[in-house]
Amino acid sequence: MIKRIEATGSRVVANSPSEFAAQLKAEYEVYKKVVDAQKLKLD
């Protein structure tokens, strides 16, 4: 499973559920800024 995940360019990281939630929140904030700056909308 690890090899399949890494083949997609992702990294496998072992962390706690709260650490994972914090990581997702941080990534959301980064991508939200990109979407807002580019004025992207769903069709």
N, C-alpha and C positions, 0 to 999 in steps of 0.2 A: 504494500500500500504506500509506503514512504517513497519508493522509487516512482510510482505512478504520479504522486503529488508533485514530487520534485521535477518530473518530466514536463509539467505544465509551467515551470518557472517559479513555483511557490516554494516556501520554506516550511518545514515541519518544526514547530516549536511546542514544547511541553510547558503548559502553564495552567494556572488555576482558572476556574470559571470567572472569577472577578477580574483577573488579569486579562482574560480574553475579552470580556465586556469593555474594559477600559481601552483596549487596542481597537476594537470596533468603533467605539465612540470617537477616538482620535482620528481614525481613518475617515469616518463620516464627516467630521468637521473639515478635513482637508478637501475632500471631494465636493462638499457642499459649496465651498468657496469657488471652486472651478466652475461648477454648474451655474452658480449665481453670476459670476463674472462674465461667462459666455452667454448668459441668458438662455440656457438650454431648457426646452420644454418637451414633455412627452406628447406624442401624437395620440 
